[in-house]
Amino acid sequence: MADLFLTVDAGGTAVKAAVFDMTGRLVAQRSIEVITIHRQNGWVERESEAFWRGTATAIRQLTSGEITADSIAAVACTGFGNGVFLVDAEGRATRDGIVSVDHRGQCIVDQFERDSTAEKIEAITGQKIWGGQTLMQLVWLARNEPEVVQQTRWALACKDFLRMRLTGVATTDPTDASGGGMLDLAHGSYSSSLFELAGIPELAGRVPEIVENSGIAGEVSRKAAEETGLIAGTPVVAAMMDVGACVLGAGSVGPDTLTMIAGTWSINAIESQAPTTKRPPILNLIHRDRACRLLADGSPTSAGNLHWYLSRAIGASIDVQEANALVERSAVASRRCHFMPFVSGPAPRRGAFIGMTNNDDQGSMLRAIYEGVAFQHRRHAENVLGYVAPNSPQKIRLAGGASKSAVWAQVFADVCGLPVEVPEGEEIGALGAAMCAAVATGRIPDLTSAAQAMCRIERTAEPRPQLRDLYEERYGEFLRLDRRLEGLFDPLAEN
């Protein structure tokens, strides 16, 4: 009996194939590193054919080993949002894919900010424009690579590129379409006037059909079956952008739960039923089969800072487990430095240890990193919660690399003053895609039920009341330091 769901999760450094059963238990997984090209001019791209080959290899490693292809009920893909992959009618790349951390479109954003086009676009899309956004990347491509655009039939998100290679059909879902700034958010559909306003009317016909998150977007083609070991005709589900999939996989349904995804990026998201009434956040997704909006704010300021410190700053002299132990032993109430978690930006900010004395040591510096990351999450969360006020969440669901550390989850609870629940398992985004597959195949009636049935909480960190005043003071210091330091690295700032 086909009772398993195979998911593909395309991340920043690897593509993972994972198999879940109908209860949400991870049965097997494989991971293949994919090369992301960092060009000297600051562009960040991915060679599309190698991306697909890596994906097909990860799937075949499963289907040729412990998982039989006839046990797979459906396939679902998730992956990073924004950026863009351009392909011809057969799904072959017309250029290397552009990754969302590539901000070549920032020059377009700056122009649109100056001439008020930004305000007009945001009024339609409900998304704040930014340099890595799909819409801004398409404007840049139309202006700078018109010959490539002429050869292009479809402009796809990364997961949609992989799905097209699986099925031969170009489709997307509401989270990627809305999160990429491609939709008239109020109507939930494409708008020719939006493309005209952006100056790219010719691209209005090169965006794919929208299929609901739990909808069937196609079937595994004969060619893809040969490449992956899957059975031709296996349903392939639309699923979601990774942010939405992580929120769903964490079991976060409703406005009482704030989801913090602490990976390379600090992502802080909450569901809402109300439209925004002020300038929109960086993500304002049509979410969960159009049941709600998912509002999110973030920056590349999360657990990646610890990876930098351990691998680069101290030369891998200790590992993550040893770092956790040092933080655990570091006195919470003692004086220590601050860490500004901006080693990956956003510009003009830069990472820094501030206020160090001869009392600081490895443990206090690591605790400062854990706290600085949590402070930045709280800051983003406060921004996104401004859109749903006076409602406020009662708990946090924590996913991503930081969630694997019990002491870091405790820091999040103490800094934010809310219980922090950590879902079971590590592949939370892939689990969210599996939930979409479970609904698409009729195993579970809807995505809310899927979140309840397939997500389990592994542990909870409660905020410690005796540390509230200490962390309120340190958070205030963090914000003041950031305001003063921001201009230090800005060449346009006044002397």
Secondary structure, 3 states (H helix, E strand, C coil): CCCEEEEEEECCCEEEEEEECCCCCEEEEEEEECCEEECCCCCEEECHHHHHHHHHHHHHHHHCCCCCHHHEEEEEEEECCCCEEEECCCCCECCCEECCCCCCCHHHHHHHHHCCHHHHHHHHHCCCCCCCCHHHHHHHHHHHCHHHHHHCCEEECHHHHHHHHHHCCCEECHHHHHHCCCCECCCCECCHHHHHHCCCHHHHHHCCEECCCCCEEEECCHHHHHHHCCCCCCEEECCCCHHHHHHHHCCCCCCCEEEEEECCCEEEEEEECCCCCCCCCCEEEEECCCCEEEEEEEECCCCHHHHHHHHHHCCCCCCHHHHHHHHHHCCCCCCCCEEECCCCCCCCCCCEEECCCCCCCHHHHHHHHHHHHHHHHHHHHHHHHCCCCCCCCCEEEEECHHHHCHHHHHHHHHHHCCCEEEECCCCHHHHHHHHHHHHHCCCCCCHHHHHHHHCCEEEEECCCHHHHHHHHHHHHHHHHHHHHHHHHHCCCCCC
